[in-house]
Amino acid sequence: MIYLKLFLVFFKIGLFAIGGGLATFPFLQEIVDKYGWITSQQLLDMIAISESTPGPIGINTATFVGNNTAGLLGGIIATLGLVAPSIIIIVIIAHYFAKFNERPIVRAGFYGLRPAVIGLIGAAGFEVAKVSLFHVERFLDTRMLAELFDFKGLVLFGVILALMYKFKRHPITYLVGAAIVGIIFKF
């Protein structure tokens, strides 16, 4: 039963998370909230790892969640569930695309998808910032506003943002630097 549930949950993510990458974050957050297969911290760590390693975020996360929930077979099934909609859709589109590519309704549909993808990515960015820069879980438990902020995270975010603006380096440089600083701050 867990295998079928893993497959269907990740099939839905693969079907509706158009654009992939961080656009999958709202759907992945549902896994934390609804199913409890992973924690918010594990999701955040998974995104950080996925951003700094080869491979798409969705694939890496599906494999991790499936493996964490139901072992190796669970990881394989969750990953297959995530990619199955893309394979099905691409096969169908490839078959009919040449005929319908120039139709105005098709062009309009693709034009309409762009803002939706931007919105999903923006929502994902907001959720990542909320989890990594603020202590949202303390919101109702604290009377001190200062306790809601992760000041180390905010300072690191500000420094990286300033460095990215001043020096045009490859993003991996900043990821490696931030990882090193994070390791130093944690120990």
N, C-alpha and C positions, 0 to 999 in steps of 0.2 A: 504493500500500500504506500509506503514512504517513497518508493521509487517512482510510482505513478504521480504522486503529489509533487515530487521534485521536478519530474519531467514537465508537468502541466504548468507549474509556477514559472519555470524558466522558459517554457514555450511562450507564455503570455508576455514575459519580459522581452523576449526576442521578437515577438510579433508587434508590440506597441512601442518599443524604445527606438524610434526611428532616429538615426544618426549615430547610434551606439555611443561609446565613450561615456562621458559624464551625463549624457541624456538618459542613461539607464539608472542613475542614482535614485530618483524618486521611486522607481520600482524596487530597487535593491533595499531601500529604506523600509518598504513594506514587509520585506522578509524579516527584518529586525522586529518591527512593530507587531505584525500579525502572527508570524510563525515562531519567532524566537530561536531560529536555527543558529543565528550568530548575534553578537551584541553590537551596539552602536560603535564601540571602540574597535571591535574586530573589523567592522565594515570600513571605518576610517583608515585603519591600518592596511586593509586590503586595497583600498583606493591608492594610498601612498605607495604601496609596493607595486601595484599595477601601473601607476604613472611612471615609475622609475625602472621597470623591467619590460622586456619585449612582450608583446601580446596585448590584445584588447582587454579593457577593464572588465567587461561583461564575461568574457571567457575565463579570465583568471578568477573572478569572483564566483562564477558558477562552479568551477572545478573545486575551489576552496570550500564553498558552502556544501556542495554535494558530498565531498570527501569528509568534511567535518560532521555532517549529519548521518551519512549512511556508508561511510568507507569508500574504498576505491571505486566500486561499482556505482555508488551514489554520485561521485564526481564525474564519472563518464556519462551517466544518464542526465545529470543536470546540464552538462556541457552540450550534449546532443539536443536536449530540449531547447537550449538557447539558440543554437544554430539552425535547427530544423525549419523555423519559419522563413529565415533568410534564403535557405536553399530552395524551398518550395516557391517562394515569391519570385526569386531570380529566374528560376526555370520557366515560370508562367510569363513573366515580363519578357524574357528573351524570346519566347515563342511569338509574342504578339507585338513587341515594341516597334519593329520595323514598320508595321502597318499603321500604328496609331501615334507614332512619334510627332508628327506634324499637326495633329489635331489640336485646336485651341483649348479644348477642355483638359487634355492631358498636360499641356504646357501650364495652364492655370492651376492644375492640381499640384504640380511640382513647385510652382511659384508659392502656393499657399503653405506647402510643407516647410519652407525655409524659416518663417517666423516661429513656427511651432517648435522646430528643433532648437532655435536660439532660446526660446522660452524654457525648454527642458534643461538645456545646458545652464542657463541662468539660475534656475531653481536648484540644480545640483550644486552649483557654486555657492549659493546661499546656504544650503544644508551642510556642505563641507566647512564653510566658515563658521557656522553656528556650532558645530561639534568641535572644531579644532581651536577656535579663538575665544569661545565663551563657555562658561559652565552653566548651561541651560538647566541641567538637573537641579541646580541650587537655587533657581529663580524663586520658588515658593518657600524654600527653607531658610532663606537668609534675609537679614534686614540691612546688611551692608552692601551697597552697590559695588564696591571694589571687589567683593568676593565673586562676582559674576564674570569677571574678566580673567582670562589666562594671559597675564602680562608678558610672560616669556614668549608665548605664541604670538602675541600682538607685536612685540618688539622684533622678533624674527621675521614676521610678515612685513613689517615696515622696512626693515633693513634690506630684505630680498627685493621688495618692490623698488626701493631707491636704487639698488645696484642694477636691477634690470633696466631701469629708466636711463641710468648714466652710462652703463657699459652694455653694449650689444654682444652678448655671449650666447653660446648655445644653451638651451634650457637645461640640458643634463648637467652643466656646470653648477647651476643654482640648485638643482636637486641633490647633487652629491654634497655640495656645501651645506645645505640645510640639513641633510641627513647626519653629517658629521657634527654640526652644532647641536642637533637634537640628541645625539648619543652623548655628547659632553654634558649637556644640561640634565639628562636623566641620571647620569652616574655621579 
